[in-house]
Amino acid sequence: MVFDVSVALTWVLFLALFPIVFFWLRRAWRIIVRRDFSDVALKRGESPPRPEKFAPFAAATNLLGAGVLIVAIIGVLLGEYAYETWSAMAGITIWCKFFADFALSRHAHPIVFKKKDKPAEVAGTTSKK
């Protein structure tokens, strides 16, 4: 094996899976065990009005994503998966997790349209009675 750029990037990708799994499992632990909903469906750093409503979905995405990455890590360490297989598993899992978190945060923070009140004075005209 000759050390070149592709080998270095492969190692970086593989080693990056460990902290990703750690953070996702930690978030799931906080949601499920500690009942801490401060990381659930954040939008611009703010929690939704009722984060406990969306907590099971956030916990499920964290557990599912971490589980798939753990399977990929174990498969690499045991030599079961080729580079194309485990890198595809890791890449698809990471992207799907990001999209699922984004969709959950947007669903938890609905867009509220406010009715505009009609002003008594309309651009320079006054109503005299």
C-alpha positions as CSV (number, residue, x, y, z in Angstrom):
1,M,0.0,0.0,0.0
2,V,1.5,3.3,-1.1
3,F,0.7,6.3,1.0
4,D,-0.9,8.9,-1.2
5,V,-3.7,11.4,-1.1
6,S,-6.5,8.9,-1.6
7,V,-5.2,6.7,1.3
8,A,-4.9,9.8,3.6
9,L,-8.5,10.8,2.7
10,T,-9.7,7.2,3.3
11,W,-8.2,7.3,6.8
12,V,-9.6,10.7,7.6
13,L,-13.1,9.5,6.5
14,F,-12.8,6.3,8.6
15,L,-11.4,8.0,11.7
16,A,-14.1,10.7,11.4
17,L,-16.8,8.1,11.9
18,F,-15.8,7.6,15.5
19,P,-16.6,11.1,16.8
20,I,-19.7,11.2,14.6
21,V,-21.0,8.0,16.2
22,F,-20.1,9.3,19.7
23,F,-22.0,12.6,19.2
24,W,-25.1,10.9,17.7
25,L,-25.2,8.4,20.5
26,R,-24.7,11.1,23.1
27,R,-27.6,13.1,21.7
28,A,-29.8,10.0,21.7
29,W,-28.8,9.3,25.3
30,R,-29.7,12.9,26.3
31,I,-33.1,12.7,24.7
32,I,-34.1,9.2,25.8
33,V,-32.5,8.7,29.2
34,R,-32.0,12.3,30.6
35,R,-35.2,13.7,28.9
36,D,-33.1,16.7,27.8
37,F,-34.9,18.1,24.8
38,S,-32.6,21.1,24.3
39,D,-31.0,19.5,21.2
40,V,-34.3,18.5,19.6
41,A,-35.3,20.1,16.2
42,L,-33.3,23.3,16.6
43,K,-33.8,26.1,14.2
44,R,-31.3,28.9,14.5
45,G,-30.4,27.6,17.9
46,E,-34.0,27.8,19.3
47,S,-36.0,24.8,20.4
48,P,-39.6,24.4,19.1
49,P,-42.5,25.3,21.3
50,R,-43.1,21.6,22.3
51,P,-39.8,19.8,21.8
52,E,-41.1,16.7,23.6
53,K,-43.5,16.1,20.7
54,F,-40.5,15.7,18.3
55,A,-38.1,14.0,20.7
56,P,-38.9,10.4,19.6
57,F,-38.1,11.2,16.0
58,A,-34.9,13.0,16.8
59,A,-33.8,10.1,19.1
60,A,-34.7,7.6,16.3
61,T,-32.7,9.4,13.7
62,N,-29.7,9.6,16.0
63,L,-29.9,5.9,17.0
64,L,-30.4,4.7,13.5
65,G,-27.6,6.8,12.0
66,A,-25.2,5.8,14.8
67,G,-26.2,2.1,14.4
68,V,-25.5,2.1,10.7
69,L,-22.1,3.8,11.2
70,I,-21.2,1.3,13.9
71,V,-22.0,-1.6,11.5
72,A,-19.8,0.1,8.9
73,I,-16.9,0.6,11.4
74,I,-17.1,-3.0,12.6
75,G,-17.3,-4.2,9.0
76,V,-14.1,-2.3,8.1
77,L,-12.3,-3.5,11.2
78,L,-13.2,-7.1,10.4
79,G,-12.3,-6.7,6.8
80,E,-15.8,-7.5,5.6
81,Y,-16.5,-4.4,3.6
82,A,-14.6,-3.0,0.6
83,Y,-13.8,0.7,0.5
84,E,-16.7,1.4,-1.9
85,T,-19.2,-0.4,0.4
86,W,-18.3,1.2,3.7
87,S,-17.7,4.7,2.3
88,A,-21.1,4.5,0.6
89,M,-22.8,3.4,3.8
90,A,-21.1,6.2,5.8
91,G,-21.8,8.9,3.2
92,I,-25.4,8.1,2.6
93,T,-26.0,7.7,6.4
94,I,-24.5,11.1,7.2
95,W,-26.3,12.9,4.4
96,C,-29.7,11.3,5.2
97,K,-29.2,12.1,8.9
98,F,-28.5,15.8,8.1
99,F,-31.6,15.9,5.8
100,A,-33.8,14.2,8.4
101,D,-32.7,16.6,11.1
102,F,-33.3,19.6,8.8
103,A,-36.8,18.3,7.9
104,L,-37.6,17.7,11.5
105,S,-36.5,21.2,12.6
106,R,-38.6,22.8,9.8
107,H,-41.6,20.7,10.7
108,A,-41.2,21.6,14.4
109,H,-41.0,25.4,13.6
110,P,-44.0,26.0,11.2
111,I,-44.2,29.2,9.3
112,V,-46.9,31.4,10.8
113,F,-48.4,34.0,8.6
114,K,-49.9,37.0,10.4
115,K,-52.8,39.0,9.2
116,K,-51.9,42.6,8.4
117,D,-54.2,45.1,10.0
118,K,-55.6,47.7,7.7
119,P,-54.3,51.0,8.9
120,A,-56.6,53.9,9.5
121,E,-54.5,56.2,7.4
122,V,-53.5,55.0,4.0
123,A,-50.3,56.6,2.6
124,G,-51.0,60.2,2.9
125,T,-54.8,60.2,3.0
126,T,-56.7,60.7,6.2
127,S,-60.3,59.6,6.9
128,K,-62.3,62.6,8.1
129,K,-65.8,62.2,9.3
